[in-house]
Amino acid sequence: MSCFEGTTAIVTGAGGGMGLAIAGDLLAAGAAVTMIDLKPPPDDPAARHPKAAYVEGDVTDDGFVADAISATFERCERLDYLVNAAGVLWFDRDRSLVDIDLDLWDRVVDINLKSMVHTCRHAVPLMQKSGPGKPSSGGAMVHIASIQALRGDSAPQDAYQAAKAGVIALSKSLAVQFAGDGIRSNALLPGGALTPMQARWDADPAARQSAAAGVPLGRLGTARDMANATLFLLSDKAAFITGTELIVDGGRTALP
Ligand SMILES: NC(=O)c1ccc[n+]([C@@H]2O[C@H](COP(=O)([O-])OP(=O)(O)OC[C@H]3O[C@@H](n4cnc5c(N)ncnc54)[C@H](O)[C@@H]3O)[C@@H](O)[C@H]2O)c1
């Protein structure tokens, strides 16, 4: 039996590339999933799954997040997993801190980092309440950061980069704070991946090929690659893994 059978998960950014793939995999593995996104439900079997609840709203709104998470707990009577996949990368406007618009900085950090504060502060107490004896271990969280948090960039996206570094830091803090409850927390660091966020590559095959050529494994990532890694980190196979980062980038950051 899948370790996800009979469990409950929250996935943010579930209308987008990675979040949708992750929600679909969790549903297929037997979990009930609340899918949260700003966008209306995508035309995808996951969003229509009988164990899915798709909730439209903004993860920077603490009241909305609180309501979505408590409604999940009321519906399913437990909460085992949280995946923070909502994010934005505004290439054209997110630039060097020297000349970025400061309101834009705040919005990017709110969406990519502070949203994690909202989801975790409402989810963790309910994960604790779900308590021992749950179908899986103590429960787990995966927060999607980025390899961008590990390096500088000649085409800077400073707000995104700083926010993603904050995600890694908070993930470690959560891991230590809640290890006693058996709750694990890990960050996933994707390299460039072909999702709606990177629609710029659909319009520019030469740029896409050039980005792929810079990856040792010779291609860009996919939502499937990230869902596979996320399901592993959530699963009992990762029972002794917490407070760390899993880089999923085809070897990009291993290059000198
Ligand atoms: N695609 C990549 O190359 C790449 C690389 C590294 C990290 N990431 C990260 O992976 C995660 C998933 O991104 P993706 O590639 O699937 O992109 P995506 O754009 O397909 O999905 C992101 C989803 O987040 C949702 N979202 C944005 N702001 C929101 C808000 N305020 N409230 C609720 N939902 C909101 C969007 O509507 C979208 O559906 C993001 O955190 C992203 O930063 C992506």
The ligand as an ORCA input file, in Angstrom:
! r2SCAN-3c Opt
* xyz 0 1
  N      10.138     26.565    -13.813
  C      11.367     26.804    -13.397
  O      12.320     26.929    -14.202
  C      11.658     26.922    -11.935
  C      12.991     26.839    -11.509
  C      13.275     26.929    -10.164
  C      12.243     27.074     -9.242
  N      10.959     27.157     -9.677
  C       9.916     27.285     -8.653
  O       9.033     26.201     -8.750
  C       7.747     26.557     -8.222
  C       6.683     26.099     -9.190
  O       6.815     26.876    -10.385
  P       6.378     26.368    -11.825
  O       7.609     26.266    -12.620
  O       5.478     25.205    -11.705
  O       5.633     27.679    -12.313
  P       4.112     27.961    -12.701
  O       4.051     29.397    -13.043
  O       3.650     26.971    -13.680
  O       3.352     27.675    -11.317
  C       3.350     28.580    -10.247
  C       1.910     28.724     -9.784
  O       1.894     29.607     -8.649
  C       0.670     30.326     -8.729
  N       0.727     31.557     -7.962
  C       1.504     32.645     -8.210
  N       1.246     33.599     -7.318
  C       0.285     33.108     -6.485
  C      -0.406     33.649     -5.372
  N      -0.141     34.883     -4.915
  N      -1.319     32.861     -4.746
  C      -1.596     31.625     -5.211
  N      -0.967     31.071     -6.266
  C      -0.054     31.816     -6.890
  C       0.522     30.628    -10.217
  O      -0.818     30.980    -10.550
  C       1.004     29.363    -10.850
  O      -0.058     28.483    -11.179
  C       7.800     28.057     -8.008
  O       7.977     28.326     -6.636
  C       9.012     28.486     -8.801
  O       9.597     29.665     -8.280
  C      10.636     27.070    -11.000
*
